[in-house]
Amino acid sequence: MSTLIAPSNHSPAEDAQALQKAFKGWGADDKVIIAILGHRNVHQRQQIRKAYEELFQEDLIKRLESEISGDFERAMYRWMLEPAERDAVLANVAMRNGNKDFHVIVEIACVLSAEELLAVRRAYRCRYKRSLEEDVAANTTGHLRQLLVGLVSSFRYEGDEINARLAQSEANILHETVKEKKGNHEEAIRILTTRSKTQLVATFNRYRDEHNISISKKLLDQASDDFNKALHTAIRCINDHKKYYEKVLRNAMKRIGTDEDALSRIVVTRAEKDLRDIKDLYYKRNSVHLEDAIAKETSGDYKKFILTLLGKQD
């Protein structure tokens, strides 16, 4: 469930005019920017952007970039993009990052539906004049390259059918891969990049029943290199992406110095999808409301904006 609180009756032209007024004078009126854009759904935001351009012959996103800064600007910039373009930008930034945030690529490839992932690949090609697969391949090598290119190129079947015999045999193959680091990586890659999510969940359940431990926990013990880390992230995202996101949020605030990038990524990308469910999971796991945890770790306009997307009323 979504956490976004958006009005059903809004005027794109009035919103555009109010934003333009907020940009005037010394320093933008961030409170007005958050009050408007933090309470508009994706369709409404695109209408405002269009109205702003028609009224003022200026791109609203570019104007926002010049008026606000820091974590607030980065979060707002991503919020204003359409979902497919936003994920294309996130994927590109992840590869340009010196640490190479491959988990972001895995998240996008494994959480989105087949059609959503296809839309991201189209948006990436349109924005960067290269394919997503091409850039992923250029930034990786070996088994990691095979896994990531396979994941971003995948167009999974989305039916509910399960082949129990296949789940058993492929659980055994994954066990052999995980058991010894020199296991058959190609077979593990084939399974994870071609099977439907429903079939894969059945395979992961079979693994747990046979070995009394989840495959993700088993992998965690040896997730030392980039390939095993990516494998671990893929399995967690396919198995239960909400639980995965809850842990990412927990880790983002557990470290010394909050990881605002991870925090923004999850709140911005899930606010109109299932952030309410992720919030509930966070509370069950930590006995602290997500809003309270974020309020403690953030400040200023960034804090106000993220809390607004979480559904917190003033």
Secondary structure as GFF3:
##gff-version 3
##sequence-region A 1 314
A	DSSP	alpha_helix	12	23	.	.	.	ID=ss1
A	DSSP	alpha_helix	30	37	.	.	.	ID=ss2
A	DSSP	alpha_helix	42	56	.	.	.	ID=ss3
A	DSSP	alpha_helix	60	67	.	.	.	ID=ss4
A	DSSP	alpha_helix	70	80	.	.	.	ID=ss5
A	DSSP	alpha_helix	83	96	.	.	.	ID=ss6
A	DSSP	alpha_helix	102	111	.	.	.	ID=ss7
A	DSSP	alpha_helix	114	128	.	.	.	ID=ss8
A	DSSP	alpha_helix	132	138	.	.	.	ID=ss9
A	DSSP	alpha_helix	142	153	.	.	.	ID=ss10
A	DSSP	alpha_helix	164	179	.	.	.	ID=ss11
A	DSSP	alpha_helix	185	194	.	.	.	ID=ss12
A	DSSP	alpha_helix	197	211	.	.	.	ID=ss13
A	DSSP	alpha_helix	215	220	.	.	.	ID=ss14
A	DSSP	alpha_helix	226	254	.	.	.	ID=ss15
A	DSSP	alpha_helix	260	270	.	.	.	ID=ss16
A	DSSP	alpha_helix	275	286	.	.	.	ID=ss17
A	DSSP	alpha_helix	290	297	.	.	.	ID=ss18
A	DSSP	alpha_helix	300	309	.	.	.	ID=ss19
###
